Amino acid sequence: MDIAISKNGVPVRMTTERWQHITIGHPDLADYYYEYSKLLKPRK
């Protein structure tokens, strides 16, 4: 599970279940989890 801080300062958890939920609606994103995780601002 990746955790990042949103631009509003809220922790965002990207669990496997959440990613699966996203890719059900957007199957074209399924192969891009690694690239997506690079966009997250690292938690401090």
N, CA, C and O atoms as a GROMACS GRO file, in nm:
protein
  176
    1MET      N    1   0.084  -0.117   0.000
    1MET     CA    2   0.000   0.000   0.000
    1MET      C    3   0.089   0.124   0.000
    1MET      O    4   0.182   0.135   0.080
    2ASP      N    5   0.059   0.215  -0.089
    2ASP     CA    6   0.129   0.342  -0.096
    2ASP      C    7   0.046   0.446  -0.022
    2ASP      O    8  -0.077   0.446  -0.029
    3ILE      N    9   0.113   0.534   0.047
    3ILE     CA   10   0.048   0.646   0.115
    3ILE      C   11   0.114   0.774   0.069
    3ILE      O   12   0.237   0.785   0.064
    4ALA      N   13   0.032   0.870   0.035
    4ALA     CA   14   0.082   1.000  -0.007
    4ALA      C   15   0.000   1.107   0.063
    4ALA      O   16  -0.103   1.078   0.124
    5ILE      N   17   0.046   1.228   0.055
    5ILE     CA   18  -0.025   1.342   0.110
    5ILE      C   19  -0.082   1.422  -0.007
    5ILE      O   20  -0.009   1.462  -0.098
    6SER      N   21  -0.213   1.445  -0.003
    6SER     CA   22  -0.276   1.522  -0.111
    6SER      C   23  -0.232   1.668  -0.102
    6SER      O   24  -0.171   1.709  -0.004
    7LYS      N   25  -0.264   1.745  -0.204
    7LYS     CA   26  -0.228   1.887  -0.202
    7LYS      C   27  -0.299   1.962  -0.091
    7LYS      O   28  -0.260   2.073  -0.055
    8ASN      N   29  -0.405   1.901  -0.036
    8ASN     CA   30  -0.477   1.961   0.076
    8ASN      C   31  -0.429   1.910   0.211
    8ASN      O   32  -0.487   1.944   0.315
    9GLY      N   33  -0.322   1.828   0.211
    9GLY     CA   34  -0.265   1.779   0.335
    9GLY      C   35  -0.332   1.654   0.391
    9GLY      O   36  -0.308   1.617   0.506
   10VAL      N   37  -0.416   1.590   0.313
   10VAL     CA   38  -0.490   1.472   0.357
   10VAL      C   39  -0.414   1.346   0.314
   10VAL      O   40  -0.378   1.334   0.197
   11PRO      N   41  -0.390   1.252   0.407
   11PRO     CA   42  -0.326   1.126   0.367
   11PRO      C   43  -0.416   1.047   0.271
   11PRO      O   44  -0.536   1.036   0.292
   12VAL      N   45  -0.356   0.994   0.167
   12VAL     CA   46  -0.427   0.916   0.066
   12VAL      C   47  -0.365   0.778   0.062
   12VAL      O   48  -0.245   0.763   0.037
   13ARG      N   49  -0.447   0.675   0.088
   13ARG     CA   50  -0.398   0.537   0.085
   13ARG      C   51  -0.440   0.473  -0.047
   13ARG      O   52  -0.559   0.469  -0.079
   14MET      N   53  -0.344   0.422  -0.122
   14MET     CA   54  -0.374   0.352  -0.246
   14MET      C   55  -0.354   0.203  -0.220
   14MET      O   56  -0.245   0.148  -0.241
   15THR      N   57  -0.461   0.140  -0.174
   15THR     CA   58  -0.456  -0.003  -0.147
   15THR      C   59  -0.476  -0.080  -0.277
   15THR      O   60  -0.517  -0.024  -0.379
   16THR      N   61  -0.447  -0.208  -0.273
   16THR     CA   62  -0.470  -0.294  -0.389
   16THR      C   63  -0.617  -0.292  -0.427
   16THR      O   64  -0.652  -0.286  -0.545
   17GLU      N   65  -0.704  -0.297  -0.326
   17GLU     CA   66  -0.848  -0.295  -0.353
   17GLU      C   67  -0.891  -0.165  -0.419
   17GLU      O   68  -0.975  -0.166  -0.509
   18ARG      N   69  -0.834  -0.052  -0.376
   18ARG     CA   70  -0.868   0.078  -0.435
   18ARG      C   71  -0.822   0.084  -0.580
   18ARG      O   72  -0.895   0.132  -0.668
   19TRP      N   73  -0.700   0.034  -0.606
   19TRP     CA   74  -0.648   0.034  -0.743
   19TRP      C   75  -0.735  -0.054  -0.833
   19TRP      O   76  -0.762  -0.017  -0.947
   20GLN      N   77  -0.779  -0.168  -0.782
   20GLN     CA   78  -0.866  -0.256  -0.860
   20GLN      C   79  -0.998  -0.186  -0.890
   20GLN      O   80  -1.051  -0.198  -1.001
   21HIS      N   81  -1.052  -0.112  -0.793
   21HIS     CA   82  -1.176  -0.037  -0.813
   21HIS      C   83  -1.158   0.067  -0.924
   21HIS      O   84  -1.245   0.082  -1.009
   22ILE      N   85  -1.047   0.137  -0.922
   22ILE     CA   86  -1.019   0.237  -1.026
   22ILE      C   87  -1.007   0.172  -1.162
   22ILE      O   88  -1.065   0.221  -1.260
   23THR      N   89  -0.933   0.062  -1.171
   23THR     CA   90  -0.908   0.002  -1.302
   23THR      C   91  -1.028  -0.075  -1.357
   23THR      O   92  -1.031  -0.106  -1.476
   24ILE      N   93  -1.127  -0.106  -1.273
   24ILE     CA   94  -1.251  -0.163  -1.327
   24ILE      C   95  -1.320  -0.060  -1.417
   24ILE      O   96  -1.369  -0.094  -1.525
   25GLY      N   97  -1.322   0.064  -1.373
   25GLY     CA   98  -1.384   0.171  -1.452
   25GLY      C   99  -1.292   0.227  -1.560
   25GLY      O  100  -1.339   0.286  -1.657
   26HIS      N  101  -1.162   0.208  -1.542
   26HIS     CA  102  -1.063   0.261  -1.636
   26HIS      C  103  -0.959   0.153  -1.666
   26HIS      O  104  -0.844   0.164  -1.622
   27PRO      N  105  -0.997   0.049  -1.739
   27PRO     CA  106  -0.905  -0.063  -1.763
   27PRO      C  107  -0.777  -0.024  -1.835
   27PRO      O  108  -0.677  -0.095  -1.826
   28ASP      N  109  -0.779   0.087  -1.906
   28ASP     CA  110  -0.659   0.134  -1.975
   28ASP      C  111  -0.549   0.176  -1.877
   28ASP      O  112  -0.433   0.188  -1.917
   29LEU      N  113  -0.583   0.200  -1.750
   29LEU     CA  114  -0.484   0.238  -1.649
   29LEU      C  115  -0.420   0.120  -1.579
   29LEU      O  116  -0.322   0.138  -1.505
   30ALA      N  117  -0.471   0.001  -1.600
   30ALA     CA  118  -0.430  -0.117  -1.522
   30ALA      C  119  -0.279  -0.142  -1.524
   30ALA      O  120  -0.224  -0.186  -1.423
   31ASP      N  121  -0.213  -0.116  -1.633
   31ASP     CA  122  -0.070  -0.144  -1.644
   31ASP      C  123   0.018  -0.028  -1.596
   31ASP      O  124   0.140  -0.035  -1.610
   32TYR      N  125  -0.041   0.076  -1.541
   32TYR     CA  126   0.034   0.197  -1.509
   32TYR      C  127   0.044   0.228  -1.360
   32TYR      O  128   0.064   0.344  -1.323
   33TYR      N  129   0.029   0.128  -1.274
   33TYR     CA  130   0.036   0.156  -1.130
   33TYR      C  131   0.172   0.214  -1.092
   33TYR      O  132   0.177   0.310  -1.015
   34TYR      N  133   0.279   0.158  -1.143
   34TYR     CA  134   0.413   0.208  -1.108
   34TYR      C  135   0.427   0.355  -1.149
   34TYR      O  136   0.475   0.436  -1.070
   35GLU      N  137   0.385   0.389  -1.269
   35GLU     CA  138   0.393   0.527  -1.315
   35GLU      C  139   0.306   0.618  -1.230
   35GLU      O  140   0.345   0.730  -1.196
   36TYR      N  141   0.187   0.570  -1.195
   36TYR     CA  142   0.096   0.648  -1.110
   36TYR      C  143   0.160   0.674  -0.974
   36TYR      O  144   0.154   0.785  -0.922
   37SER      N  145   0.221   0.571  -0.917
   37SER     CA  146   0.280   0.587  -0.784
   37SER      C  147   0.392   0.690  -0.783
   37SER      O  148   0.418   0.753  -0.680
   38LYS      N  149   0.458   0.709  -0.896
   38LYS     CA  150   0.563   0.811  -0.905
   38LYS      C  151   0.505   0.953  -0.901
   38LYS      O  152   0.576   1.048  -0.870
   39LEU      N  153   0.376   0.967  -0.931
   39LEU     CA  154   0.312   1.098  -0.929
   39LEU      C  155   0.272   1.140  -0.789
   39LEU      O  156   0.248   1.258  -0.763
   40LEU      N  157   0.264   1.043  -0.698
   40LEU     CA  158   0.224   1.073  -0.561
   40LEU      C  159   0.334   1.148  -0.489
   40LEU      O  160   0.452   1.116  -0.504
   41LYS      N  161   0.297   1.246  -0.414
   41LYS     CA  162   0.391   1.320  -0.331
   41LYS      C  163   0.427   1.230  -0.212
   41LYS      O  164   0.337   1.189  -0.138
   42PRO      N  165   0.554   1.201  -0.190
   42PRO     CA  166   0.591   1.113  -0.078
   42PRO      C  167   0.546   1.167   0.056
   42PRO      O  168   0.548   1.288   0.079
   43ARG      N  169   0.504   1.078   0.142
   43ARG     CA  170   0.462   1.115   0.275
   43ARG      C  171   0.583   1.162   0.357
   43ARG      O  172   0.690   1.102   0.350
   44LYS      N  173   0.565   1.267   0.434
   44LYS     CA  174   0.675   1.321   0.515
   44LYS      C  175   0.665   1.270   0.658
   44LYS      O  176   0.748   1.305   0.742
   0.00000   0.00000   0.00000
